[in-house]
Amino acid sequence: MAKTKSKTIFLCQSCGYESPKWMGKCPGCSAWNTMVEEKIKKESPGRRTAFAHSNQKVQKPSPITNIETSEEPRLQTNLGEFNRVLGNGIVKGSLVLIGGDPGIGKSTLLLQVSNQLSDLKQSVLYISGEESVRQTKLRADRLGINNPLLHVLSETDLDYITSAIEEMNPSFVVVDSIQTVYQSEITSAPGSVSQVRECTAELMRIAKTKGIPIFIVGHVTKEGSIAGPRLLEHMVDTVLYFEGERHHTFRILRAVKNRFGSTNEMGIFEMREEGLTEVLNPSEIFLEERSAGVAGSSVVASMEGTRPVLVEIQALISPTSFGNPRRMATGIDHNRVSLLMAVLEKRVGLLLQNQDAYLKVAGGIKLDEPAIDLAVAVSIASSFRDMPPGPADCFIGEVGLTGEVRRVSRIEQRVQEAAKLGFKRMIIPSANMEGWTKPAGVDVIGVGNVSEALRTSLGGT
């Protein structure tokens, strides 16, 4: 038998950095008081890897030209928004990590997905480490879920979980959550770096060798990132974030890593009493409470993956009462707001250095693409001058430091989406005016710089 040796090390709970001694500050991520003592066991002559099994043949390298591939169909759910974020369905053998704030609806979403897959004659195993089977059944009754192909297991020991998966051989597995699962061979507590890493590696081995898609739920920290080492996000195939305010009904599912699809896709859901329902027209939802003809409000057509979404950007500019004006932004990068205000002050002549600025993207969505720059600049100038832009105006364009309005991608899709919702005038970069078909009844105006855009929208600014 192989001899087992124990060793004591210190692991950073944030980044997974290993050290033979305790340190107050982690050299890997510079976080304070995150080093935790853990005992690990070493097997000699060597420990098994995530894919090496005693009863499994060792694979030999083969030329890539000799490897045969086949297009396997993806598992499709009835939630089109869920399929979109994953890249048009669930890939067999994939390991997906989903994170989000407590109570945001992660378990509800995965229980609904499990039920829909069981309706398609797929056997599903839902493993809960935080709830008993009776508690899971109560939530299922509230959602109207009752399918004999959906099996529920309340277990945290990875050995029992592995045995249950091998005995049942399901088509889909959910583990809620990875921070509660532990491996008995590791002496550290559940949720520690070692436990999370080793348990995820074992689940990855099961997913890849058996071709079973496995979804694991991860807790998030107060900063909003998934708890545990960043290694966890590197190990899985897909990382999803479930976002939204608990006091609002809308939820956003966003992919930040996806080996089988785009990372820019976004799915929007509405939380109701009977569960989560998909929002088919998010642009209409985001603009339904918009007040037309109000200074400081503008609309932009932003691309979220392959889908254009119309969003309202609001700005409030008021004289400051202190020496340093305040700059606050929700849904937009704070540094981008400061940059655009500097451009307006230098290139347009707006005196904003003694003004407080508060900006918000209505609806709780986060925007980070460059095409929103022009709408942000128009909102700031509109609030500063107290002159509202046209209620049927839509602004698209990136703003450079010299004040120019630069070309953006997929201009035709953006304009068509805005035209569908009744916008009659599109102010876009002049470099985007050629090479595409403009919709009928819409006035498309090309501008070369911010000053020209403000004169067009605000009339003489």
C-alpha positions in Angstrom: 0.0 0.0 0.0 1.1 3.6 -0.6 2.2 5.4 2.5 0.2 8.5 3.4 2.0 11.5 4.8 0.3 14.6 6.4 1.7 18.0 5.9 0.6 21.4 7.3 0.4 24.4 5.0 -1.3 27.8 4.9 -3.7 28.6 2.1 -5.2 31.9 1.1 -9.0 31.7 1.1 -9.2 34.3 -1.6 -6.7 33.2 -4.3 -5.4 29.8 -3.1 -1.8 30.9 -2.6 0.2 28.2 -0.6 2.7 29.1 2.0 4.7 26.9 4.5 4.1 29.5 7.3 1.4 31.9 8.2 1.6 35.5 6.8 -0.7 38.4 7.6 -0.7 39.6 4.0 -1.1 37.2 1.1 1.7 37.6 -1.5 -0.6 36.4 -4.2 -3.6 38.8 -3.9 -2.4 41.2 -1.2 -5.4 40.4 1.0 -5.1 40.6 4.7 -5.9 37.8 7.2 -6.9 35.3 4.6 -4.2 32.6 5.3 -5.8 29.5 6.9 -4.0 26.5 8.3 -4.8 23.2 6.6 -3.5 19.7 6.7 -3.1 17.8 3.5 -2.3 14.2 2.9 0.2 13.1 0.3 0.1 9.7 -1.3 3.3 8.1 -2.6 4.5 7.4 -5.1 2.0 9.9 -6.6 -1.6 11.1 -6.2 -4.2 10.4 -8.8 -5.2 13.1 -11.2 -8.8 14.2 -11.9 -9.1 11.8 -14.9 -6.9 8.9 -13.8 -8.8 5.9 -12.4 -7.5 2.5 -11.4 -9.9 0.8 -13.8 -9.4 3.2 -16.6 -7.0 2.7 -19.5 -4.2 5.2 -19.9 -4.7 7.2 -23.1 -1.9 7.7 -25.5 -1.3 10.8 -27.6 -2.8 10.7 -31.1 -2.5 13.0 -34.1 -5.2 15.6 -34.3 -6.0 14.5 -37.9 -7.0 11.0 -36.6 -9.5 12.3 -34.0 -13.1 11.9 -35.2 -15.7 14.4 -34.1 -19.5 14.4 -34.3 -22.0 17.2 -33.8 -23.8 16.2 -30.6 -27.2 17.9 -30.0 -27.4 20.1 -27.0 -30.0 19.8 -24.3 -32.7 22.4 -24.8 -34.9 23.8 -22.1 -38.1 25.8 -22.5 -36.3 28.9 -21.2 -34.9 30.4 -24.4 -33.0 33.0 -22.4 -31.2 30.3 -20.5 -30.3 28.5 -23.7 -29.0 31.7 -25.2 -26.6 32.4 -22.4 -25.2 28.9 -22.5 -24.6 29.1 -26.3 -27.9 27.6 -27.6 -28.3 24.8 -25.0 -26.5 22.6 -22.5 -23.4 20.8 -23.7 -23.1 17.2 -22.6 -20.2 16.6 -20.3 -19.9 20.3 -19.4 -19.2 21.6 -15.9 -21.1 24.9 -15.2 -20.6 27.2 -12.2 -23.5 29.6 -11.4 -23.1 32.3 -8.7 -25.2 35.0 -7.3 -26.3 36.8 -4.2 -28.2 34.9 -1.5 -31.9 34.7 -2.2 -31.5 35.9 -5.8 -33.1 32.7 -7.3 -30.2 30.4 -8.2 -31.9 27.3 -6.7 -35.2 28.2 -8.2 -33.7 28.6 -11.7 -31.9 25.3 -11.5 -34.9 23.5 -10.1 -37.0 24.8 -13.0 -34.4 23.7 -15.5 -34.2 20.3 -13.9 -38.0 19.9 -14.2 -38.0 21.0 -17.8 -35.3 18.5 -18.7 -37.2 15.7 -16.8 -40.3 16.6 -18.9 -38.1 15.7 -21.9 -37.7 12.2 -20.6 -34.3 13.0 -19.1 -33.3 11.6 -15.7 -32.2 14.4 -13.4 -30.4 14.3 -10.0 -30.8 17.4 -7.9 -28.3 17.3 -5.0 -28.9 19.8 -2.2 -26.3 20.3 0.6 -28.2 23.2 2.2 -31.8 21.9 2.3 -33.4 18.6 3.2 -35.4 16.7 0.7 -38.6 17.9 2.3 -37.6 21.5 2.0 -36.7 21.0 -1.6 -40.1 19.3 -2.1 -41.9 22.4 -0.6 -40.2 24.7 -3.1 -41.0 22.3 -5.9 -44.7 22.3 -4.9 -44.7 26.1 -4.9 -43.3 26.0 -8.5 -45.7 23.3 -9.6 -43.0 20.7 -10.1 -43.9 17.1 -9.9 -42.1 14.7 -12.1 -40.9 11.1 -11.2 -37.8 11.5 -13.4 -36.5 14.3 -11.1 -34.7 12.8 -8.2 -33.6 14.7 -5.1 -30.8 13.9 -2.7 -29.7 15.7 0.4 -26.0 14.9 0.9 -22.7 16.7 1.4 -20.2 13.8 1.4 -18.6 13.6 -2.0 -18.1 9.9 -1.8 -21.9 9.3 -1.4 -22.6 11.8 -4.1 -20.2 10.0 -6.5 -21.8 6.7 -5.7 -25.3 8.1 -6.3 -24.3 9.5 -9.7 -22.6 6.2 -10.8 -25.6 4.1 -9.6 -28.3 6.3 -11.1 -26.3 7.5 -14.2 -28.5 10.6 -14.7 -28.6 12.8 -17.8 -28.2 16.0 -15.7 -26.9 16.8 -12.3 -27.2 19.8 -10.0 -25.0 20.3 -6.9 -26.3 23.1 -4.6 -23.8 24.2 -3.4 -20.1 23.4 -3.9 -19.2 25.2 -0.6 -21.1 22.6 1.4 -19.6 19.5 -0.2 -16.6 17.9 1.4 -14.2 15.0 0.8 -13.5 12.9 3.8 -9.9 12.3 2.9 -9.2 16.1 3.4 -9.1 17.2 7.0 -10.0 20.9 6.3 -13.6 22.2 6.8 -16.2 22.3 3.9 -15.9 25.5 1.9 -12.1 25.8 2.3 -9.7 26.1 -0.6 -8.6 22.5 -0.5 -12.2 21.1 -0.3 -13.6 23.3 -3.0 -10.7 22.5 -5.3 -10.7 18.8 -4.8 -14.5 18.4 -4.9 -14.7 20.4 -8.1 -11.9 18.3 -9.7 -13.8 15.1 -8.9 -17.0 16.5 -10.3 -15.2 17.5 -13.4 -13.8 14.0 -13.8 -17.4 12.6 -13.6 -18.7 15.1 -16.1 -16.0 14.4 -18.6 -15.7 10.7 -18.4 -19.5 10.0 -18.2 -20.7 12.9 -20.5 -23.0 14.2 -17.8 -23.6 18.0 -17.7 -23.1 19.1 -14.1 -24.2 22.5 -12.7 -22.7 23.6 -9.4 -23.8 26.6 -7.3 -21.2 28.8 -5.8 -21.6 31.3 -3.0 -20.5 34.9 -3.6 -18.5 37.3 -1.4 -19.6 40.7 -0.3 -17.6 42.1 -3.3 -19.8 40.1 -5.6 -17.3 37.5 -6.8 -17.6 33.8 -6.4 -16.2 32.7 -3.0 -13.1 30.5 -2.9 -10.0 30.5 -5.1 -10.0 31.9 -8.6 -8.8 28.4 -9.6 -12.5 27.3 -9.3 -13.5 29.5 -12.2 -10.6 28.3 -14.3 -11.5 24.6 -13.8 -15.1 24.8 -15.0 -16.3 25.2 -18.6 -18.8 27.9 -18.0 -19.2 30.6 -15.3 -22.6 32.3 -15.0 -23.6 35.1 -12.7 -27.2 35.6 -11.6 -27.7 39.3 -10.9 -30.5 41.6 -9.8 -31.9 43.4 -6.9 -33.9 41.4 -4.4 -36.4 44.2 -4.1 -37.1 44.2 -7.9 -38.6 41.3 -9.9 -36.1 41.3 -12.8 -33.1 39.0 -12.8 -30.2 39.0 -15.3 -28.2 35.8 -16.1 -24.8 36.7 -17.5 -21.9 34.5 -18.8 -18.4 35.7 -17.8 -16.8 32.5 -19.2 -18.0 30.0 -21.7 -16.0 27.5 -23.7 -19.0 26.6 -25.8 -20.5 30.0 -26.6 -20.2 33.8 -26.4 -19.4 35.5 -23.1 -21.3 38.6 -24.0 -24.8 37.0 -23.9 -27.3 38.0 -21.3 -30.6 36.5 -20.3 -33.4 38.4 -18.5 -36.0 36.8 -16.3 -38.8 38.0 -14.1 -39.4 36.5 -10.7 -43.0 35.7 -10.1 -44.9 33.6 -7.5 -44.9 30.6 -9.8 -41.1 30.9 -10.5 -38.9 32.6 -13.1 -40.3 33.5 -16.5 -38.2 34.8 -19.4 -38.5 38.3 -20.7 -38.8 38.1 -24.5 -38.6 41.9 -25.1 -36.1 43.4 -22.6 -35.9 46.8 -24.4 -39.6 47.4 -23.8 -39.3 46.5 -20.2 -36.4 48.8 -19.6 -38.1 51.8 -21.3 -41.7 51.3 -20.0 -41.4 53.8 -17.2 -39.3 56.3 -19.1 -40.4 59.9 -18.8 -40.2 61.6 -22.2 -39.1 65.2 -22.6 -37.1 65.3 -19.3 -33.6 66.8 -19.2 -30.8 64.4 -18.4 -32.3 61.3 -20.1 -31.2 59.6 -23.2 -31.6 56.2 -24.8 -28.9 54.0 -26.3 -29.0 50.8 -28.3 -26.5 48.5 -26.6 -25.4 45.1 -27.8 -25.6 42.3 -25.2 -24.0 39.4 -27.1 -25.9 39.0 -30.3 -29.0 40.9 -29.2 -29.5 44.7 -29.2 -31.1 46.1 -26.0 -32.4 49.6 -25.6 -31.6 51.2 -22.3 -32.2 54.6 -20.7 -29.3 56.5 -19.3 -30.1 59.1 -16.7 -27.9 62.0 -15.5 -28.3 64.6 -12.8 -25.9 67.5 -12.8 -26.1 70.0 -9.9 -23.7 72.7 -8.4 -21.5 71.3 -5.7 -21.4 72.6 -2.2 -17.9 71.3 -1.5 -14.5 71.8 -2.8 -14.4 68.4 -4.6 -17.4 67.6 -6.7 -18.9 64.2 -6.4 -19.0 61.7 -9.2 -21.4 58.7 -8.7 -22.4 56.1 -11.3 -24.6 53.1 -11.2 -24.4 50.6 -14.0 -21.6 52.5 -15.7 -17.9 52.5 -15.0 -17.0 55.5 -12.7 -13.8 56.2 -14.6 -15.7 56.4 -17.9 -18.0 59.1 -16.5 -15.0 61.2 -15.4 -13.4 60.8 -18.8 -16.5 61.9 -20.7 -17.0 64.9 -18.4 -13.4 65.9 -19.1 -14.0 65.6 -22.9 -17.2 67.8 -22.5 -15.3 70.4 -20.5 -12.3 70.5 -22.8 -13.8 70.0 -26.3 -17.3 71.4 -25.9 -16.7 74.1 -23.3 -19.1 73.0 -20.6 -17.9 74.1 -17.1 -18.4 70.9 -15.2 -15.5 71.1 -12.7 -17.8 72.7 -10.0 -20.7 70.3 -10.6 -21.8 67.1 -8.8 -22.6 64.3 -11.3 -24.9 61.4 -10.6 -25.5 58.8 -13.4 -27.6 55.7 -13.5 -28.6 53.1 -16.0 -32.3 52.5 -15.5 -33.5 49.0 -14.9 -30.5 47.7 -13.0 -28.5 46.6 -16.0 -24.7 47.1 -16.3 -23.3 48.5 -19.5 -19.6 48.3 -20.4 -19.3 48.6 -24.2 -17.9 51.8 -25.9 -21.0 52.5 -27.9 -22.8 54.0 -24.9 -20.4 56.9 -24.7 -22.4 59.3 -26.9 -25.6 58.7 -24.9 -23.8 59.3 -21.6 -22.3 62.6 -23.0 -25.7 63.8 -24.2 -27.4 63.0 -20.8 -24.7 65.0 -19.0 -25.0 67.9 -21.3 -28.8 67.8 -21.3 -28.9 67.9 -17.5 -26.3 70.7 -17.3 -28.1 72.9 -19.8 -31.6 71.7 -18.6 -32.5 71.1 -22.2 -34.2 67.7 -22.9 -33.3 65.8 -26.1 -36.0 64.7 -28.5 -38.2 62.0 -27.0 -37.8 59.9 -30.1 -34.0 60.2 -30.3 -31.6 57.3 -29.9 -27.8 57.8 -29.5 -25.1 55.3 -30.6 -21.4 56.0 -30.7 -18.0 55.8 -29.0 -16.4 59.1 -27.9 -12.7 59.6 -28.2 -10.5 62.0 -26.1 -10.3 64.5 -28.9 -14.1 64.7 -29.0 -14.7 62.6 -32.1 -17.5 60.1 -32.4 -16.1 56.8 -33.5 -17.5 53.8 -35.4 -19.3 51.0 -33.6 -20.2 47.4 -34.6 -23.5 46.0 -35.7 -25.1 49.4 -36.4 -27.9 47.9 -38.5 -29.2 45.7 -35.7 -29.1 48.5 -33.2 -31.0 50.9 -35.5 -33.6 48.3 -36.4 -34.3 47.5 -32.7 -34.8 51.2 -31.9 -37.1 51.6 -34.9 -39.2 48.7 -33.7 -39.9 50.5 -30.4 -40.9 53.8 -32.2 -37.7 55.8 -32.2 -37.7 58.1 -35.2 -34.3 59.7 -35.1 -31.0 57.9 -34.8 -27.8 59.9 -34.1 -24.9 57.6 -35.0 -21.2 58.0 -36.1 -20.8 59.4 -39.6 -18.4 56.5 -40.3 -21.3 54.1 -39.9 -23.6 55.8 -42.4 -22.7 53.6 -45.4 -22.9 49.9 -46.2 -26.3 48.9 -44.7 -30.0 49.3 -45.3 -31.7 52.0 -43.3 -35.3 51.2 -42.1 -38.1 53.2 -43.6 -39.6 56.2 -41.7 -36.5 56.7 -39.6 -34.2 59.7 -39.8 -30.5 58.5 -39.4 -28.1 61.4 -38.8 -24.3 60.9 -38.8 -22.2 63.1 -36.6 -18.4 63.4 -36.5 -17.8 64.8 -33.0 -19.6 65.5 -29.7 -20.3 69.2 -30.4 -22.1 68.3 -33.6 -24.1 65.6 -31.8 -25.2 68.1 -29.1 -26.2 70.7 -31.6 -28.3 68.1 -33.4 -30.0 66.7 -30.2 -30.2 69.8 -27.9 -30.4 72.5 -30.5 -27.6 75.0 -30.2 -25.6 73.6 -27.3 
